[in-house]
Amino acid sequence: MYEYQFVKVAAVWHGTILDTANYEATVDEYARGGWRLVQLLIYNPMLGLREHNLIFERPAGGGETAGALRTPSR
């Protein structure tokens, strides 16, 4: 069994260049808490990318490392 976190992260643009630092930092933060990125969703990119929707998973309680895993504060 797994638990999931759904996180919206703003897309930051510098002219026509997408700055990936915002969502990369979020992925790193969640990874330190024991979460694994399983999906990055972009809803209707034809309207312009405004946010990344990240889905993370980790084993639900009871696992040998469950006590060490913490949800990042966002």
Secondary structure, DSSP 4 states (H G I P E B T S, - for coil): -EEEEEEEEE-EEETTEEE-HHHHHHHHHHHHTT-EEEEEE-S-GGG---EEEEEEEEE-TTSTTGGG------
